[in-house]
Amino acid sequence: MAGRGEISAVYAAGLVQGVAYVTFPASSTIFTSSDDYGLSHTQYGAMFLPQAATSIAASLLGAGLTRRWGVKRLLLIGLLADSLSMLMLLVSRSVMASEPLAYVMLLVSTSFLGLGFGLTVPAVNALVAGFFPSTIDRAVLGLNALLGFGTLLAPVLVALFIARSSWAGLPLSVAAVSVALFLFSLRLPLQAMSAESLPGGASRAALPTRFWVFAAFATLYGIVETMNGNWATIYLVNELAATAASASLALTAFWGMVTVGRVLFALAERRLPEQTTFRILPFVIAIALVIIATLPAGSPLSGIVAFALAGLGCSALVPLVISFGQEQLKSLAASVTGLLVAFYQIGYACAAFGVGPLEGATGLGLREIYGLTTIVALVMACLSFVLVSRPGTARQLWHEHV
């Protein structure tokens, strides 16, 4: 039976990981402002490539590393990586006048963040499942709700710190809490379920054809989520003349509805089957993207509502695609989660980095790129019908990953 200290440490780690994960996109106006880092859109996007690479590697290697080192050690390494990421971000701020050096430090910082995310998230999910074996659904739901709360909290904190002209206070706070959690967790037992049941670790068997449909969906989802999560504030400030506070509120609305929608759809599963939810949500994203691409300048409330709708559309898709994948791809049951998270991160990298080069090569602006992303959402909608075409329910697995 887990002690109160273990439970508190793991849930706190989920919350802090959520804040850390969104710290960079929530601070996008700081990175691209000529008064601060002055990064171009291409430089800003490229900053997330190391994060995606290390997160993919950690997701794929997680189960093997757990068998070798244990889940506690992975959690500790993840927390340490998060704190190093935030500290490197602070150091980059102090050498901002030296653009090449500052940018290298930003790349190192996002590398550590990807490592922290890729190790911490599977570890805390495994620990919670081990702590509450008879109520796994409720326990994991609570953990992921806290992680989601962290993602919506980050833009709010960024706005508050910027308003006080002390933006560096956010990474400093996240680093301090991560170090405190590391030291607190160091003396705890922190034991979980067996490593064989943890997500991650690619199977040596040949991947079935149907897996690649799931992989395509996860990649496309990574693109649409990142277009909203990483580019919303830049789009609203630079092209729609919104204030930084309004843009942060729109990003908060996006991540907030991702979290709220995930809980609502899980609670409404008896009246709204998971398969129906999975088919509907890509169309909700497509509608939201059309609205975003046609937003009038100087209408911050419309932007907030549009990005909130996009968040609702994104909310349940990751838990559901993992649930359906584990149900249908039983030969990959031990590795399907890590593989799909890796493809999700590939989509994340494509959208994070691809916007800048696309703007330069075509002359398109973010408004037009949001419009083109509607096509991605519609392809997802088509794939969703393919992925739920087989009979059966994913109710239990949906709860495990929500």
PEJO-V85435 format. One record per residue. D_LAST is the distance of its C-alpha to the last C-alpha in Angstrom with 2 decimals. Layout:
# PEJO-V85435
((D_LAST) (D_LAST))
This chain:
# PEJO-V85435
((23.53) (22.03) (24.05) (23.18) (23.94) (21.49) (18.59) (19.72) (20.14) (16.72) (14.93) (17.64) (17.12) (13.52) (15.08) (18.04) (16.26) (14.63) (18.20) (19.82) (17.73) (18.86) (22.31) (24.03) (22.98) (23.40) (26.89) (27.82) (30.86) (32.16) (32.04) (33.71) (36.19) (39.79) (40.31) (37.70) (36.56) (37.74) (35.50) (35.74) (32.75) (33.17) (33.36) (30.34) (28.26) (29.72) (28.65) (25.04) (26.20) (26.59) (23.11) (21.66) (24.11) (23.39) (19.60) (20.06) (22.55) (20.47) (17.46) (20.01) (22.04) (19.48) (19.91) (23.66) (23.97) (22.13) (24.61) (27.42) (26.62) (24.00) (20.58) (22.39) (24.53) (21.74) (20.10) (23.62) (24.33) (21.19) (22.23) (25.76) (24.85) (23.08) (26.22) (28.52) (26.76) (27.36) (30.88) (31.76) (30.63) (33.03) (35.78) (35.43) (36.07) (39.29) (40.64) (39.55) (43.21) (43.18) (40.84) (40.61) (39.95) (37.36) (35.48) (35.57) (34.09) (31.26) (30.54) (30.63) (28.35) (25.60) (26.13) (25.40) (22.30) (20.88) (21.82) (20.22) (16.84) (17.05) (18.02) (16.34) (12.62) (12.86) (15.33) (13.53) (10.49) (13.38) (15.39) (13.07) (12.61) (16.40) (17.13) (15.61) (16.16) (16.77) (13.76) (11.04) (8.39) (9.61) (10.28) (7.17) (5.66) (9.05) (9.18) (6.63) (8.34) (11.49) (10.98) (10.46) (13.47) (15.33) (15.08) (16.58) (19.00) (20.57) (22.39) (23.67) (25.05) (26.59) (28.33) (29.61) (30.96) (32.54) (34.17) (35.72) (36.78) (34.91) (31.95) (32.29) (31.19) (27.48) (27.48) (29.90) (27.68) (24.58) (26.96) (28.47) (25.27) (24.04) (27.47) (27.46) (24.15) (25.62) (28.77) (27.12) (24.82) (27.86) (29.41) (26.40) (25.92) (22.15) (21.81) (18.77) (18.39) (20.64) (20.35) (20.52) (17.03) (15.53) (14.18) (17.03) (20.65) (21.88) (23.51) (27.23) (27.28) (27.86) (24.84) (25.03) (25.64) (22.45) (20.46) (22.15) (20.90) (17.29) (18.55) (20.31) (17.35) (15.32) (18.56) (19.22) (15.84) (16.66) (19.96) (18.97) (16.40) (19.11) (21.83) (20.25) (19.01) (22.16) (24.93) (24.45) (26.68) (29.33) (29.52) (29.91) (32.44) (34.47) (34.63) (34.09) (35.94) (33.22) (33.52) (31.32) (30.05) (29.12) (27.39) (25.32) (24.43) (23.32) (21.05) (19.69) (19.17) (17.24) (14.73) (14.79) (13.90) (11.03) (9.59) (11.23) (10.46) (6.66) (7.63) (10.62) (9.53) (7.46) (10.75) (12.96) (12.09) (15.56) (17.44) (15.55) (14.64) (11.79) (14.72) (16.29) (13.41) (13.24) (17.02) (17.36) (15.19) (17.37) (20.35) (19.03) (18.79) (22.28) (23.71) (22.45) (24.00) (27.23) (27.42) (26.78) (29.47) (31.93) (31.47) (34.90) (35.98) (36.17) (33.47) (30.76) (29.29) (28.78) (26.99) (24.62) (23.84) (23.51) (21.03) (18.99) (19.01) (17.95) (14.93) (14.02) (14.60) (12.43) (9.39) (7.37) (9.41) (8.07) (4.94) (7.78) (10.54) (9.42) (9.00) (12.34) (13.81) (13.50) (14.85) (17.67) (18.62) (19.35) (22.06) (19.63) (17.03) (17.68) (17.58) (15.55) (12.55) (15.20) (17.18) (14.67) (13.77) (17.57) (18.20) (15.75) (17.90) (20.98) (20.12) (19.55) (22.99) (24.63) (23.79) (24.40) (27.75) (28.81) (29.50) (32.55) (34.32) (33.61) (35.23) (38.15) (38.73) (38.52) (39.31) (36.25) (34.64) (31.04) (31.57) (32.50) (29.75) (27.14) (29.01) (28.92) (25.16) (25.05) (26.29) (23.34) (20.99) (23.32) (23.31) (19.52) (20.15) (22.70) (20.58) (17.79) (20.54) (21.51) (18.16) (17.69) (21.42) (21.23) (20.97) (18.42) (15.07) (11.66) (10.47) (10.18) (8.50) (5.93) (5.17) (5.91) (3.79) (0.00))
